Amino acid sequence: MRIFAAVILRELSFMKVKVVFFENNFLEAIGAGIYEISILRSDGVCCSLYKGESVHVLKRCGQHLFRLKNNPGYLGFDEKTINDDSLTLTFKMLHKEHDSIERKKIEKLEIKNQTPLSQSGRSDFKVGEKSRIEALQNFLYS
């Protein structure tokens, strides 16, 4: 696990936003479940950016980080916000669930109960990149 953590941290040098990746408890994220990516401001206010489900949560969240590296707008960041060291990007497991039908049902309910900034509120569909950036900036500077 330490090798995996070192690889992730080395790959995150493209941004100054701090990352909490399952609070360094990778074992929690091994396997199937519903996860959340959220942003924490320096004043302690947190907001959900994305909720998803996967049979391999740890792998899927690594893919999110890779996409973020290639395109900060993927989660609503721009050049300024991706380099704001007062922000913390947090990955956490919401529910462990191995049954795919139940997992999808829980994911939809989670999104419906609290729609993440980057999602439309329908399953895991994302809003357009411009809307994601605007939503994150509204949260950060409100």
N, C-alpha and C positions, 0 to 999 in steps of 0.2 A: 504494500500500500504506500509506503514512503516513496518508492520510485515513481509511482503514478502521481502522487502529490507534487513531487519535484518537477515532473514534466509539465503538469498543469501550471504551476507557478512560473516556470520559465516561459511558457507560451503566453502568459498574461502580461508580459512586459510592454505590450502595445498600448496599454491603458493604465491610468492612475487610479481608477475606481477600485476600491478594495473588494475582494471577493471572499465570501464565506461559503464554502462548498460542502454542504451537509455538515457544518460545524466540525469539519475534519473527521467525521464519523462515516467513512465510506461504506462500512458494512451495512449501515442503515439503508443505503441507496442501491445495494446489490439486489437485483431481482425486480419484480413487478410492483407497480404502484402508481399513485397519483402524486405529482410533485408541483412545487410552486417556485417561481423565480420572482423575487421582489427587490425593491430598492428602498434603502434606508437613508434618510437625510441625517445631517449632523445634529438636528434638534430631536432626533429619536422617532420621528414620524415615518412610518413604513407604508408602502403601497405595493400592491401586487402588479407585476408586469405581465406575467404569463403563467397559466396553469395547464398542465398536460398529463398524459398518462403514457406509460410504456411498460413493456415486458422487461426491458433492461434500462431502468431509470438512470443509473450512473453513466452508462454509455450515451443515452439520449441527451443528458445534460452536458456532457462533454461536447456533443455535436452542437448544442446551442452556443457554447463558448467559442467553438471554431467559427460558427457563422457570425457571431458578434465580432470576432477578430477581423473577418473579411468585410463586414458591413455593420458598423455601429448602429445604423438605423434599423437593423433587424429587431432590436428591442426598444427602439425609440431614442437612442443616443445620437448625438452629433459630435463633432470634433471637440467642442467645449465641454460637454457633459461627460464624455468618455474619459476626459482627463481631469475631472474634478475629484481630488483625493479626499474630499469630505464625504463622499458617497460610498455606500456599501451595497454591492450586489449580492443577494443571498439566495442560495439554492437549498430547499428543504423538502423532505418527504412529508406529504400530508396524510397519506393512507397507504398501507401495504395491502395489495389485493392481487391475487394470482388469476382469478377468473376474469377473462377478457370482457365479457358482457357486463358484469358487475363493475369492473374498473371504468368502463366507458360511461356507465350510468352515474357513478360517483363523480367522475370528471365533469360531466355536464351540469350536475347539481352544484358542484363547487364554483364553476364559472357563472352559473345563474345567480347564486347567492352573493357573489362579489366579483363582478366583471373586471378582470385585469385590464390595465391601461392599453395593452397592445392587442386585445382581443375584442371581437364584435359582440360577444355574449351568446353566440350560437356555437356550441361545441368548442373546438379549439381554433376556429377560423380567426385569422388576424385581420385587423384593419390595415389600410394602406400605410406605407412608410411615412409619408408626410403627416398623417393623422397620429401615428405612433410618436413621432418626434414632438409634435405639438402637445399631445397629452402628457408626455413626460416633462416637458418644459413647464406646462401649467402646474403640474404637481410640485416640481422643484422650486418654482419661483412664486408660489402662492402664499 
